[in-house]
């Protein structure tokens, strides 16, 4: 193989490779890839042509085509009778061959990382016959690698964490760089790692890329994050190698290496004594440089005189100790408390116990401040009793309150009238003595619950409240009475001694030993012959019949007065009347009807006589109906025309009585048709006051004039009468509207009104009547002047 001038531009290691391979330039084709070529008449067993083993350097930057190698056949005698052709991957586009000499050149820059080798086929042809003189064979052109790719960190940048205080050599993270060059040839892809930034805290293994800690006792509280820069260089780190970098962010994670510490050895807080139970008194916090679970603490009161008065808990969010009140504070009883409080970590790391105890103590002093408190009653609830017979001004009891403050201000008392709306009670403002102010009634209200107010004399705004329950004791002030309204009946066929009613009594009083009632008939009813009363000695009594048989016709209702006495001291009595109705009963003694007979027949009147009387009454009624019917049929019509005359009746209400005599009939047809010739004779059904409509003088006057004069006369009367309604409210039929022979009948004729009414006064009524004044006034400012 002939060496081209481009080989002198490559590195020495490439040149050494070519020297090793120079002995193979005239190697034969592989027998496995070629077949013997047979010519007519004889067989060839000998290899007929050979070529060089081909290697091409990548990334050739020259201007001339790069020489690859040479093909040569034994048949070629150098006289130009043989020509060489090339086919396969990149033939003609990347690789070309001189058909006379067999020299192969590369026309384009090759990149091993894109394609490492090309498979081609070569053949020698007779130039004259264009027939192959050698069988077609396949060969490979390999692209030789050069160091043209730098190492790359495909997973970077990196983040990692390592616990603080870790020993030297603790692994943090492993970084990996890749090089696209050929790892099987030379050192182009052999990478070594180094740390450019991050010393002296961290180091990196040159071959593996494992990052480790390089300093002991790195403290997160001093610095919690580090930025490392790692370099990867090929050619085993030699000069001329290519390199790439990546960043690694290393965060120190927390461990519990810091015990909690109170910033102060003692605290003091002032608290008013009026602060309610469960209120927060103070918040304290022990400082801990750790975070998360390593900073979680618990607080407890380990000593002091406020163990039962205060308690402490932890706020999970802020890790503060919250001190709250468990019992009410009293300045007059105790003015200060001292608490010994401990704060300790909940999660302790045994590795760091040597740093000291992971707890701390502090003292909290709580000063109780005096507050002007309202008066306090000696008892929360006072129970008192009084008789309902007590007179006004009777003393019921006494309440007492005092000022709990050191000043011990005097107290004044009053009753909250919202709890004593009827003002039954009074209280002495200075002594607290409660007395009656009105008569009491246990039956109305047996217990009175009132509120007593106690106010400081020096500060009336301070008000204490006491509660008083006053029970009213009963006296016998109500007489007994029937327990209910009885509906008592007795059958007409009752027998003597028959029970008809059992009665009981009630009493609004409430004696201590219960009620005991005594029943009897009043003296005036004791000797009656109808009923008797039996006291059952159990607060009930029984009413019995005394005689045989009762008749409703004789007496339907009996009134039995019953005398009831209670057992009070003194005893009270009342008379209650029992109403007993006589009823018709069936065989079982159940009342059917209790109404008395409405009509009692005479003793000598028979049933036939009764029927005869009823027949006479019916006959009289029929005769009356016939007479009325005949009189209606014989009535003469009011109008003597053949056509039916329609009249309307006007009933006058300007005088009393009269009935139908006050009804006057008017012929409305005359008003509907003015063309009818009026009869000169007087109508019998027209009253004299309107007979001017049928006078003979009107025959020569047009009909519309007659009606108009009639309307105008009524209009004038209405205008003069101040109490009459406006005449415009009269609805006149057949003369209103367009084309009426009576023309306009309105009294508000704005254009040609001949009325004597003057409307100029409307101008004085203000702007609301300006429009009417302009329409109907006669002044110079009239709208239609």
GINORPE-V119392 format. One record per residue. N is the residue number from 1. RES is the residue in one small letter. OMEGA is omega as a letter, one per 20 degrees, with the letter a starting at -180 (none if undefined). NEAR is the number of other C-alpha atoms within 10 Angstrom. D_FIRST is the distance of its C-alpha to the first C-alpha in Angstrom with 2 decimals. Layout:
((N/RES/OMEGA/NEAR/D_FIRST) (N/RES/OMEGA/NEAR/D_FIRST))
This chain:
((1/x/r/18/0.00) (2/x/a/12/3.75) (3/x/r/12/6.33) (4/x/a/11/9.38) (5/x/a/9/12.86) (6/x/a/15/13.99) (7/x/a/16/12.58) (8/x/a/11/15.30) (9/x/a/11/17.95) (10/x/a/12/17.66) (11/x/a/10/19.68) (12/x/a/11/19.08) (13/x/r/9/19.05) (14/x/a/17/16.08) (15/x/r/14/14.21) (16/x/r/11/15.38) (17/x/r/11/14.05) (18/x/r/15/10.46) (19/x/r/9/11.18) (20/x/a/9/12.64) (21/x/a/15/9.92) (22/x/a/15/7.12) (23/x/a/12/8.83) (24/x/a/14/8.36) (25/x/a/17/4.85) (26/x/a/16/7.13) (27/x/r/12/10.18) (28/x/r/14/12.97) (29/x/r/18/14.84) (30/x/a/13/17.74) (31/x/a/10/20.83) (32/x/a/7/22.98) (33/x/a/11/21.36) (34/x/r/14/21.34) (35/x/r/14/24.27) (36/x/a/14/24.79) (37/x/a/17/25.09) (38/x/r/13/28.45) (39/x/a/9/29.45) (40/x/r/5/33.08) (41/x/a/5/34.45) (42/x/a/8/31.71) (43/x/r/10/29.48) (44/x/r/10/25.73) (45/x/a/10/24.95) (46/x/r/9/21.47) (47/x/a/18/18.22) (48/x/r/18/17.52) (49/x/a/20/13.99) (50/x/r/17/10.98) (51/x/a/21/8.16) (52/x/r/22/5.99) (53/x/a/23/8.58) (54/x/r/19/9.47) (55/x/a/17/11.52) (56/x/r/21/13.26) (57/x/r/20/15.85) (58/x/r/20/19.32) (59/x/r/16/21.69) (60/x/a/19/19.41) (61/x/a/12/22.10) (62/x/a/11/20.47) (63/x/r/8/21.89) (64/x/r/12/18.81) (65/x/a/18/16.81) (66/x/r/22/14.14) (67/x/a/21/10.55) (68/x/a/23/9.50) (69/x/a/23/6.54) (70/x/r/21/6.72) (71/x/r/25/9.43) (72/x/r/22/10.45) (73/x/r/20/13.81) (74/x/a/13/15.43) (75/x/a/15/18.31) (76/x/a/18/16.57) (77/x/r/10/17.86) (78/x/a/12/16.77) (79/x/r/7/20.37) (80/x/r/12/19.99) (81/x/a/14/21.89) (82/x/r/24/19.43) (83/x/a/22/18.85) (84/x/r/21/16.84) (85/x/a/19/18.73) (86/x/r/22/18.20) (87/x/r/17/21.06) (88/x/a/15/22.06) (89/x/r/16/22.42) (90/x/r/14/21.71) (91/x/a/17/20.56) (92/x/a/14/21.65) (93/x/r/10/23.28) (94/x/a/14/20.49) (95/x/r/23/17.29) (96/x/a/21/17.03) (97/x/r/22/14.95) (98/x/a/15/15.10) (99/x/r/18/17.02) (100/x/a/18/16.33) (101/x/a/16/12.60) (102/x/r/22/11.60) (103/x/a/19/9.99) (104/x/r/20/11.34) (105/x/r/19/13.22) (106/x/a/22/15.87) (107/x/a/17/19.20) (108/x/r/18/21.32) (109/x/a/14/21.67) (110/x/a/20/21.01) (111/x/a/18/23.41) (112/x/a/20/22.78) (113/x/r/14/26.55) (114/x/r/7/27.05) (115/x/a/10/24.32) (116/x/r/15/21.98) (117/x/a/17/19.67) (118/x/r/15/19.49) (119/x/a/14/19.70) (120/x/r/17/18.40) (121/x/a/15/18.84) (122/x/r/19/16.87) (123/x/r/19/18.57) (124/x/a/26/18.39) (125/x/r/19/21.74) (126/x/a/17/23.62) (127/x/a/16/24.27) (128/x/a/9/27.85) (129/x/a/8/29.01) (130/x/r/11/26.82) (131/x/a/11/26.68) (132/x/r/16/23.77) (133/x/r/22/22.25) (134/x/r/22/20.40) (135/x/r/17/21.90) (136/x/a/18/20.89) (137/x/a/17/18.79) (138/x/r/16/18.50) (139/x/a/18/15.71) (140/x/r/15/15.95) (141/x/a/18/14.46) (142/x/r/18/15.94) (143/x/a/20/17.35) (144/x/a/18/17.23) (145/x/r/22/20.74) (146/x/a/21/22.10) (147/x/a/19/25.79) (148/x/r/17/27.24) (149/x/r/19/30.35) (150/x/r/22/33.51) (151/x/a/25/35.75) (152/x/r/19/38.62) (153/x/a/19/42.08) (154/x/a/11/42.63) (155/x/a/10/46.22) (156/x/i/14/47.44) (157/x/a/13/49.78) (158/x/r/16/51.62) (159/x/a/14/55.33) (160/x/r/15/56.81) (161/x/r/16/60.10) (162/x/a/18/61.26) (163/x/r/18/64.86) (164/x/r/21/66.39) (165/x/r/17/67.22) (166/x/r/18/64.23) (167/x/r/15/63.10) (168/x/r/16/59.93) (169/x/r/15/56.81) (170/x/a/16/58.12) (171/x/a/18/55.27) (172/x/a/19/55.46) (173/x/r/17/52.42) (174/x/r/15/48.70) (175/x/a/23/46.18) (176/x/r/18/42.68) (177/x/r/24/39.68) (178/x/r/17/36.53) (179/x/a/23/32.99) (180/x/r/15/30.75) (181/x/a/22/27.49) (182/x/a/19/25.61) (183/x/a/12/27.90) (184/x/a/10/25.42) (185/x/r/12/22.87) (186/x/a/15/24.03) (187/x/a/18/27.53) (188/x/a/25/27.39) (189/x/r/26/30.02) (190/x/a/22/32.07) (191/x/r/26/35.39) (192/x/a/21/38.36) (193/x/r/26/41.84) (194/x/a/19/44.28) (195/x/a/22/47.65) (196/x/a/14/48.07) (197/x/r/17/51.71) (198/x/r/18/54.36) (199/x/j/13/54.79) (200/x/a/10/56.83) (201/x/a/15/58.11) (202/x/r/21/54.97) (203/x/a/25/51.65) (204/x/r/24/48.45) (205/x/a/15/46.35) (206/x/a/18/42.81) (207/x/a/14/40.98) (208/x/a/14/43.40) (209/x/r/22/44.89) (210/x/r/16/48.44) (211/x/a/24/51.02) (212/x/r/20/54.03) (213/x/a/20/57.23) (214/x/r/19/57.18) (215/x/r/17/60.87) (216/x/r/14/63.97) (217/x/r/11/67.06) (218/x/a/19/65.58) (219/x/r/17/68.68) (220/x/a/19/68.54) (221/x/r/15/71.80) (222/x/r/7/70.20) (223/x/a/11/66.90) (224/x/a/17/65.86) (225/x/a/13/62.42) (226/x/r/16/59.19) (227/x/a/13/56.03) (228/x/r/20/52.78) (229/x/a/16/49.35) (230/x/r/21/46.42) (231/x/r/24/42.85) (232/x/a/29/39.63) (233/x/r/27/36.51) (234/x/a/27/32.97) (235/x/r/19/30.58) (236/x/r/18/33.46) (237/x/a/18/35.50) (238/x/r/11/33.32) (239/x/a/9/33.23) (240/x/r/10/30.99) (241/x/r/20/31.70) (242/x/a/21/33.26) (243/x/r/20/36.84) (244/x/a/18/39.51) (245/x/r/20/43.28) (246/x/r/21/46.20) (247/x/r/19/49.98) (248/x/r/21/52.23) (249/x/a/15/56.01) (250/x/r/20/57.91) (251/x/r/19/61.63) (252/x/r/20/64.02) (253/x/a/18/66.28) (254/x/r/22/69.92) (255/x/a/22/71.62) (256/x/r/23/75.34) (257/x/r/26/75.36) (258/x/r/24/78.18) (259/x/r/24/81.80) (260/x/r/23/84.19) (261/x/r/20/86.47) (262/x/r/17/89.48) (263/x/a/11/89.38) (264/x/r/12/93.11) (265/x/a/11/95.37) (266/x/r/14/98.17) (267/x/r/14/98.84) (268/x/a/13/102.07) (269/x/r/13/102.91) (270/x/a/13/106.15) (271/x/r/19/107.15) (272/x/a/15/110.23) (273/x/a/20/112.48) (274/x/a/16/112.48) (275/x/a/17/108.80) (276/x/r/14/108.64) (277/x/a/14/107.31) (278/x/r/14/103.50) (279/x/r/11/102.91) (280/x/r/16/100.07) (281/x/a/18/101.41) (282/x/r/19/98.23) (283/x/r/15/94.45) (284/x/a/21/92.81) (285/x/r/20/89.17) (286/x/a/24/87.46) (287/x/r/17/84.22) (288/x/a/20/81.06) (289/x/r/16/77.68) (290/x/a/19/75.95) (291/x/r/14/75.28) (292/x/a/9/75.54) (293/x/a/14/77.06) (294/x/r/20/76.90) (295/x/r/24/79.45) (296/x/a/22/81.85) (297/x/r/24/85.30) (298/x/a/18/88.71) (299/x/r/25/92.01) (300/x/r/18/95.35) (301/x/a/21/98.75) (302/x/a/11/99.34) (303/x/r/13/102.65) (304/x/a/15/105.33) (305/x/r/12/108.57) (306/x/a/18/107.00) (307/x/a/16/105.37) (308/x/a/10/107.47) (309/x/a/14/107.63) (310/x/r/21/103.94) (311/x/a/20/100.65) (312/x/r/22/97.01) (313/x/a/16/94.00) (314/x/r/20/90.34) (315/x/a/15/88.71) (316/x/a/11/85.43) (317/x/a/7/83.79) (318/x/a/9/84.80) (319/x/r/19/85.56) (320/x/r/22/88.95) (321/x/a/24/92.10) (322/x/r/17/94.80) (323/x/a/22/98.41) (324/x/a/19/100.98) (325/x/r/20/104.74) (326/x/a/16/106.12) (327/x/r/13/109.82) (328/x/r/13/111.94) (329/x/r/22/112.44) (330/x/a/19/115.92) (331/x/a/19/116.39) (332/x/r/14/119.97) (333/x/a/7/118.85) (334/x/a/12/115.74) (335/x/a/15/114.19) (336/x/r/18/110.81) (337/x/r/17/108.31) (338/x/a/17/105.67) (339/x/r/22/102.53) (340/x/a/18/99.98) (341/x/r/20/96.63) (342/x/r/21/93.45) (343/x/a/27/89.91) (344/x/r/21/87.27) (345/x/r/22/83.68) (346/x/a/13/83.44) (347/x/a/13/79.96) (348/x/r/19/79.64) (349/x/a/13/76.37) (350/x/a/9/77.33) (351/x/a/10/74.45) (352/x/r/15/76.26) (353/x/a/14/79.84) (354/x/r/9/79.72) (355/x/r/10/79.65) (356/x/r/10/83.31) (357/x/a/14/85.45) (358/x/r/23/84.09) (359/x/a/18/87.51) (360/x/a/18/89.92) (361/x/r/20/93.62) (362/x/a/19/95.62) (363/x/r/18/99.26) (364/x/r/20/100.49) (365/x/a/17/104.05) (366/x/a/20/105.59) (367/x/r/18/108.65) (368/x/a/21/110.96) (369/x/r/17/112.50) (370/x/r/17/116.00) (371/x/r/15/116.31) (372/x/a/15/119.56) (373/x/r/17/119.95) (374/x/r/22/122.34) (375/x/a/26/125.47) (376/x/r/19/125.12) (377/x/r/21/127.74) (378/x/r/12/129.09) (379/x/r/13/128.26) (380/x/a/10/125.61) (381/x/r/14/128.12) (382/x/r/18/131.91) (383/x/a/12/134.00) (384/x/r/16/137.55) (385/x/r/14/140.35) (386/x/r/19/143.31) (387/x/r/16/146.00) (388/x/r/19/146.03) (389/x/a/16/149.70) (390/x/r/18/148.83) (391/x/r/14/150.46) (392/x/a/14/148.58) (393/x/r/14/147.80) (394/x/r/15/147.54) (395/x/a/17/145.16) (396/x/a/18/142.32) (397/x/a/17/140.23) (398/x/r/15/138.39) (399/x/a/21/134.72) (400/x/r/20/133.42) (401/x/r/24/130.29) (402/x/r/19/129.28) (403/x/a/22/126.80) (404/x/a/18/124.10) (405/x/a/16/123.22) (406/x/a/10/124.71) (407/x/r/9/126.90) (408/x/a/12/128.68) (409/x/r/16/129.74) (410/x/a/16/132.74) (411/x/r/26/131.98) (412/x/a/21/133.60) (413/x/r/24/133.59) (414/x/r/18/133.47) (415/x/r/23/132.85) (416/x/a/14/129.86) (417/x/r/14/131.77) (418/x/r/10/128.81) (419/x/r/13/129.73) (420/x/a/15/133.48) (421/x/a/10/133.80) (422/x/r/10/137.46) (423/x/r/14/138.33) (424/x/a/15/140.10) (425/x/r/24/139.62) (426/x/r/19/139.95) (427/x/r/21/138.74) (428/x/a/15/140.24) (429/x/a/16/137.71) (430/x/a/13/138.58) (431/x/a/14/139.56) (432/x/r/22/137.34) (433/x/a/16/140.38) (434/x/r/24/139.84) (435/x/r/21/142.92) (436/x/r/19/143.69) (437/x/r/17/143.97) (438/x/r/16/144.97) (439/x/a/13/146.54) (440/x/r/21/144.13) (441/x/a/17/143.85) (442/x/a/21/142.06) (443/x/r/15/141.94) (444/x/a/8/139.96) (445/x/a/10/137.56) (446/x/a/14/137.79) (447/x/r/14/135.17) (448/x/r/18/134.29) (449/x/a/14/130.96) (450/x/r/20/131.09) (451/x/r/19/128.84) (452/x/a/24/130.43) (453/x/r/21/128.77) (454/x/a/30/129.13) (455/x/r/26/128.38) (456/x/r/23/128.30) (457/x/a/13/131.05) (458/x/a/12/128.89) (459/x/a/14/125.85) (460/x/r/12/126.80) (461/x/r/11/123.16) (462/x/a/15/122.85) (463/x/r/18/124.21) (464/x/a/20/124.39) (465/x/r/20/125.15) (466/x/a/21/127.35) (467/x/a/18/128.08) (468/x/r/20/131.56) (469/x/a/15/132.49) (470/x/r/19/136.21) (471/x/a/18/137.69) (472/x/r/21/140.90) (473/x/a/18/143.54) (474/x/r/19/145.46) (475/x/a/19/149.22) (476/x/a/19/151.30) (477/x/r/19/151.43) (478/x/r/18/150.60) (479/x/r/19/153.05) (480/x/r/27/151.91) (481/x/r/21/151.40) (482/x/r/18/150.40) (483/x/a/11/146.90) (484/x/r/10/146.28) (485/x/a/10/148.08) (486/x/r/14/149.78) (487/x/a/10/150.45) (488/x/r/15/153.48) (489/x/r/20/155.21) (490/x/a/28/158.27) (491/x/r/23/159.05) (492/x/a/20/162.33) (493/x/a/17/163.09) (494/x/r/19/162.33) (495/x/r/16/164.47) (496/x/r/14/166.05) (497/x/a/14/163.81) (498/x/r/16/160.60) (499/x/r/18/157.59) (500/x/r/16/156.22) (501/x/r/18/153.96) (502/x/a/16/152.45) (503/x/r/18/151.81) (504/x/a/18/150.06) (505/x/r/22/149.82) (506/x/r/17/147.27) (507/x/a/19/147.69) (508/x/r/15/145.22) (509/x/a/18/146.26) (510/x/a/16/144.49) (511/x/a/16/147.02) (512/x/a/8/145.75) (513/x/r/8/147.48) (514/x/a/9/146.70) (515/x/r/17/148.96) (516/x/a/18/152.31) (517/x/r/25/154.06) (518/x/a/19/157.64) (519/x/r/24/158.61) (520/x/r/18/162.09) (521/x/r/22/163.82) (522/x/a/15/165.48) (523/x/a/11/169.27) (524/x/r/8/170.00) (525/x/a/16/167.80) (526/x/a/15/168.83) (527/x/r/11/171.76) (528/x/a/12/170.13) (529/x/a/10/170.71) (530/x/a/16/167.22) (531/x/r/22/164.64) (532/x/a/20/164.42) (533/x/a/20/161.71) (534/x/r/15/160.68) (535/x/a/17/158.72) (536/x/r/15/156.20) (537/x/r/11/155.86) (538/x/a/11/152.04) (539/x/r/17/151.61) (540/x/r/16/152.33) (541/x/a/22/155.49) (542/x/r/17/156.55) (543/x/a/21/158.58) (544/x/r/20/160.95) (545/x/a/20/163.40) (546/x/a/18/167.08) (547/x/a/15/168.72) (548/x/r/13/168.25) (549/x/r/15/166.70) (550/x/r/19/165.65) (551/x/r/14/165.97) (552/x/a/17/163.63) (553/x/r/13/166.43) (554/x/r/9/168.54) (555/x/a/11/165.85) (556/x/a/18/162.10) (557/x/r/17/160.96) (558/x/r/17/162.25) (559/x/a/11/161.37) (560/x/r/22/161.57) (561/x/a/18/161.47) (562/x/a/22/159.89) (563/x/a/18/160.34) (564/x/r/24/157.34) (565/x/r/19/157.62) (566/x/a/24/154.79) (567/x/a/17/155.08) (568/x/r/21/154.17) (569/x/i/10/156.29) (570/x/a/9/158.05) (571/x/r/14/157.57) (572/x/a/17/156.89) (573/x/r/18/157.94) (574/x/r/15/157.46) (575/x/r/19/158.95) (576/x/a/17/156.57) (577/x/r/16/157.77) (578/x/r/19/156.60) (579/x/a/15/156.77) (580/x/a/19/157.76) (581/x/r/20/157.56) (582/x/a/26/159.60) (583/x/r/24/157.49) (584/x/a/20/157.95) (585/x/r/18/156.14) (586/x/a/12/155.18) (587/x/r/7/156.28) (588/x/r/6/153.61) (589/x/r/14/154.81) (590/x/a/13/151.86) (591/x/r/16/152.92) (592/x/r/11/152.59) (593/x/a/12/154.10) (594/x/a/18/155.78) (595/x/r/14/157.08) (596/x/r/18/160.87) (597/x/a/11/162.59) (598/x/a/7/162.45) (599/x/a/7/165.66) (600/x/a/8/168.49) (601/x/r/11/170.68) (602/x/a/7/174.43) (603/x/a/6/176.16) (604/x/a/6/178.18) (605/x/a/9/175.37) (606/x/r/10/174.23) (607/x/r/8/171.00) (608/x/r/8/172.75) (609/x/r/10/174.05) (610/x/r/11/170.56) (611/x/r/10/169.20) (612/x/r/10/172.02) (613/x/r/10/171.26) (614/x/r/10/167.57) (615/x/r/10/168.55) (616/x/r/10/170.76) (617/x/r/10/168.00) (618/x/r/10/165.58) (619/x/r/10/168.21) (620/x/r/10/168.78) (621/x/r/10/165.06) (622/x/r/10/164.84) (623/x/r/10/167.82) (624/x/r/10/166.29) (625/x/r/10/163.03) (626/x/a/10/164.94) (627/x/r/10/166.97) (628/x/a/10/163.88) (629/x/a/10/162.18) (630/x/a/10/165.20) (631/x/r/9/165.58) (632/x/a/9/161.96) (633/x/a/8/162.43) (634/x/r/8/165.65) (635/x/r/8/164.19) (636/x/r/8/164.53) (637/x/a/9/161.54) (638/x/a/15/161.59) (639/x/a/15/160.84) (640/x/r/9/163.05) (641/x/r/8/160.39) (642/x/a/6/159.15) (643/x/a/7/155.59) (644/x/a/10/154.51) (645/x/r/14/154.95) (646/x/a/12/152.27) (647/x/r/14/153.63) (648/x/a/12/152.17) (649/x/r/11/154.12) (650/x/a/11/154.12) (651/x/a/13/155.23) (652/x/a/13/156.72) (653/x/a/11/156.25) (654/x/r/7/158.42) (655/x/a/7/161.35) (656/x/r/8/161.81) (657/x/r/9/162.39) (658/x/a/10/163.33) (659/x/a/10/160.59) (660/x/r/8/160.68) (661/x/r/9/163.48) (662/x/a/16/160.97) (663/x/r/14/158.78) (664/x/a/15/159.29) (665/x/r/16/157.83) (666/x/r/17/156.61) (667/x/a/16/155.81) (668/x/r/12/152.23) (669/x/r/12/152.35) (670/x/r/13/154.47) (671/x/r/16/151.65) (672/x/a/13/149.01) (673/x/a/11/150.93) (674/x/a/15/153.10) (675/x/r/11/154.23) (676/x/r/11/156.58) (677/x/a/12/160.22) (678/x/r/14/161.81) (679/x/a/12/165.03) (680/x/a/13/167.94) (681/x/a/9/169.35) (682/x/r/14/168.33) (683/x/a/13/165.78) (684/x/a/9/166.98) (685/x/a/12/163.63) (686/x/a/15/163.01) (687/x/a/12/164.34) (688/x/a/10/166.59) (689/x/r/7/164.12) (690/x/a/9/161.77) (691/x/r/11/164.35) (692/x/r/12/163.89) (693/x/a/19/161.09) (694/x/r/17/163.68) (695/x/a/13/166.35) (696/x/a/13/167.48) (697/x/a/10/166.62) (698/x/a/16/162.92) (699/x/a/15/163.09) (700/x/a/7/162.98) (701/x/r/10/160.07) (702/x/a/11/156.50) (703/x/a/18/154.89) (704/x/r/16/152.04) (705/x/r/13/154.52) (706/x/a/15/156.40) (707/x/r/16/153.30) (708/x/r/16/152.00) (709/x/r/12/155.31) (710/x/r/13/155.20) (711/x/a/15/151.69) (712/x/r/13/152.64) (713/x/r/10/155.69) (714/x/r/12/153.54) (715/x/r/19/150.99) (716/x/r/14/153.64) (717/x/r/12/154.92) (718/x/r/16/151.41) (719/x/a/17/150.84) (720/x/a/10/154.08) (721/x/a/11/153.60) (722/x/a/9/151.15) (723/x/a/8/150.66) (724/x/r/10/149.84) (725/x/r/11/146.20) (726/x/a/13/144.70) (727/x/r/17/146.10) (728/x/r/13/142.64) (729/x/r/8/141.97) (730/x/r/9/144.31) (731/x/a/9/142.31) (732/x/a/12/144.33) (733/x/r/9/143.38) (734/x/r/12/143.49) (735/x/r/18/143.91) (736/x/r/15/140.61) (737/x/a/12/137.62) (738/x/r/8/137.27) (739/x/a/9/140.21) (740/x/r/12/142.74) (741/x/r/16/146.36) (742/x/a/18/147.10) (743/x/a/13/144.32) (744/x/r/15/142.84) (745/x/a/19/144.69) (746/x/r/13/142.65) (747/x/r/16/144.57) (748/x/r/12/141.49) (749/x/a/12/141.95) (750/x/a/12/139.97) (751/x/a/9/141.03) (752/x/a/7/144.63) (753/x/r/12/146.06) (754/x/a/9/149.81) (755/x/r/12/149.91) (756/x/a/8/151.79) (757/x/a/10/149.13) (758/x/a/10/147.63) (759/x/a/15/144.00) (760/x/a/16/143.74) (761/x/r/10/143.79) (762/x/a/18/140.20) (763/x/a/18/139.06) (764/x/a/10/140.30) (765/x/r/11/138.31) (766/x/a/9/135.06) (767/x/a/11/131.71) (768/x/a/10/131.32) (769/x/a/13/134.31) (770/x/a/15/133.41) (771/x/r/14/132.23) (772/x/r/16/135.48) (773/x/r/23/137.56) (774/x/a/20/135.81) (775/x/a/16/136.36) (776/x/r/21/140.00) (777/x/a/22/141.43) (778/x/a/15/143.70) (779/x/a/13/142.79) (780/x/a/9/141.27) (781/x/a/12/137.79) (782/x/a/16/137.90) (783/x/a/14/134.76) (784/x/a/12/136.69) (785/x/none/10/139.14))
